[in-house]
């Protein structure tokens, strides 16, 4: 049996080149030798207030980008989280096996709750338990995660182990993190000490997969570097230049050392910025073409999502029934 891999992205903001390098490209590569499930986690997105029409359109856009980037619904199970009711149902059950202290320690809750003012919704506090349910429903062996989500995966592991130990049964598979070595963390173009975020309100900070070529080149030309002229990798002292080198490496599927060979003896950062912008354009142009073809046929997209939800739901129900039976609920 192939190892089971599950991952998902929230339909918020704009899918960026960082999402592609850090997640999507790795998803595509895993499809042949893993049992892959890729979800659009829309229930997580509503922990922040959304415009209903915009959320619906972004969901379609993100699914179209999944497919345009190379996720094949004939190889992988592609579905929207809210279409598989077992996620929310197991989420409630797992609430009874998670501890308040664990959730209080979640750094993302601390960061995000500060932006919601006094009336912080319970969903924002509790969504790591729903994330655990997402993972544990499918006997997931590996979860591709960035450093910012590793804490949530640890919670899923703790809940799974706690549940198994309480009932002296291997009900849940305890998942392992999969953190790619290359390109796992692309930084902001204007604040290269902060991760590039698809929810960033400042457009110059990120490159969207749907940005037009002129906009991409303009954003890379204005990327923050430093007052020196030497091109070298030094994340601590030259974060902007280092980010460009990693971005170039990620886009062209090369190591930073290989990229650096192209710039031996080159003074200044202009060439590196333009080359990186052009490399991004070369990568995203065919993705954008496929995106527009896929997005124009919403009926076909709905068929893919319906089939994916049916496949996911059948698998999820088997696990949910096992959990219910274990804790004493009548199945």
Secondary structure, 3 states (H helix, E strand, C coil): CCEEEEEEECCCCCCEHHHHHHHHHHHHHHCCCEEEEEEECHHHHCCCCCCHHHHHHHHHHHHHHHHHCCCCCCCCEEEEHHHCCHHHHHHHHHHCCCCHHHHHCCHHHHHHHCCCCCCCCHHHHHHHHHHHHHHHCCCCCEEECCHHHHHHHHHHHHHHHHHHHHHCCCCCCCCEEECCCCCCCCECCCCCCCECCCCCCCHHHCCECCCCHHHHHHHHHCCCCCCCCECCCECCCEHHHHHHHHHHHHHHCCCHHHHHHCCCCCECCHHHHHHHHHHHHHHHHHHHHHHHHHHCCHHHHHHHHHHHHHHHHHHHHHHHHHHHHHHCCCC
